[in-house]
């Protein structure tokens, strides 16, 4: 079972089609916190991207933990949360 076409579509929607890949989906010992105002990114786009990634977890189990961590911050995502999602992509 493969979802490579769906994964490519997610990358295109996030404007990350030509980015370089990395070995790990999350930085070791990454500490994300809820924001109390300030650097908030577009929550609608963030939620949409997280939903797409959660669908892909069914075939890419190595991403499950990282996606679970970033999905905790769907209410008010900040720049550090967006950077974590970009690393997963």
N, C-alpha and C positions, 0 to 999 in steps of 0.2 A: 504494500500500500504506500503510495507516494502522493505528496501534495506539493510538488515542486512548482507547478504552474500557479497554484494559489499563493505560495510563498513569494514568488516573483511579483504577483499582483500586489501583495501587501507592500513590498519594497517600492514598487512604482507609486503607489498611493502615498507613501511616506516620503517620496522624493529622495530615496536612498538607493536607487538602482545601481549606481556606479561607485558606491563606497567600498572600502576594503573590508574583508572579513577579519574576525578575531577568533582566538582559540576558545575562550570561555564566554558564556553569555552574561556573566556578572563579575564585577570586581570582588575579590576576596575581602571579607569583613566590611562590606558596604553598609553604611548606616544612613538610612533615609528617615526623615522626620516629616510630620505633618506641618504644613505652612500655616503661619498666623498672619496672612496678608503678604503683600510684596510681589515676589516673582512668580505670579501665576501664569501658566500657559493656557492655551485654549482647551478647556475640559472636554468639549464635545469631540474634537479630533483625537484627544488622548484616549477617551473611552472607546471610540470606534476602533482605534488601533489595538487596544488591549483585548477587545472582544474578538478581533480577528486572530490575535496571537493565542488566545485561549482555545479557539477552535483548532488551531494547528497542534496544540499540545497532545492531541489524541495520537499523533504519529511521531512526534518529536519529544519524547519523555525527558530528554536531557534539559529541556527548556522549562519544565514544569515549576521548579522551585523559583527561578528568576521571574517568571511571569506571575507567579503567585505573590511574590513580594511587591512588584510594581503595581499589581492590581489593587493593593490595599489603599492606594492613594488616588483613586479615581474621582473622589469628591472635589479636591482642589489640588491638582498636580502643579508642581513647580518645575523650574529649569533642571534641577538635579534629578527629578523623576523622569523628565523627558530624556535626559542624557542616559539614564539607565535603560530606558526603552530602546534608544538608538543603539546601544551596545548589544542588546538582545537581537535586534534586527541585523 
